[in-house]
Amino acid sequence: MDAARRSGRMAVEAGDVVADDARQWTVTTARLKTVPAYGAADHIAVTATLKPRAVP
């Protein structure tokens, strides 16, 4: 992932930990979704598991 940051792009891959001030998630899948002929609409789709898991 450091190489991606150096190139100016952020890479999110399975196993990465994403966090904000209150929670952490472990990425389970990450995919780049492209929109043909309209690059401004490209986006990523990510699924993640809350760390630690919330128990009802």
C-alpha positions in Angstrom: 0.0 0.0 0.0 2.9 2.4 0.6 3.8 2.2 -3.1 0.2 3.2 -4.0 0.4 6.2 -1.7 3.7 7.3 -3.3 2.2 7.2 -6.7 -0.7 9.5 -5.6 -3.3 6.7 -5.6 -4.8 5.1 -2.5 -5.2 1.3 -2.7 -7.7 -0.5 -0.5 -7.2 -4.3 -0.3 -8.7 -7.2 1.7 -7.1 -7.3 5.1 -6.6 -3.5 5.4 -7.9 -1.8 8.5 -10.0 1.4 7.9 -10.8 3.6 10.9 -12.4 6.8 12.0 -12.4 8.4 15.5 -14.8 5.9 16.9 -14.6 2.6 15.0 -12.3 0.3 13.0 -13.3 -2.0 10.1 -11.3 -4.8 8.5 -11.8 -4.8 4.7 -13.0 -8.1 3.3 -13.4 -7.2 -0.4 -12.6 -4.1 -2.4 -13.3 -3.6 -6.1 -12.8 -0.8 -8.6 -16.0 -0.2 -10.5 -15.5 1.7 -13.8 -18.1 3.5 -15.9 -17.1 3.2 -19.6 -16.6 6.5 -21.3 -17.2 8.5 -18.1 -14.2 8.3 -15.8 -15.5 10.8 -13.4 -18.1 8.3 -12.2 -15.6 5.5 -11.4 -15.9 4.3 -7.8 -14.8 1.6 -5.4 -17.1 -0.9 -3.7 -15.9 -2.1 -0.3 -17.3 -4.6 2.2 -15.8 -4.7 5.7 -16.3 -6.2 9.1 -16.6 -4.1 12.2 -13.7 -4.6 14.7 -14.6 -5.8 17.3 -17.9 -7.2 16.0 -21.0 -5.7 17.5 -23.0 -8.3 19.4 -26.7 -7.7 19.9 
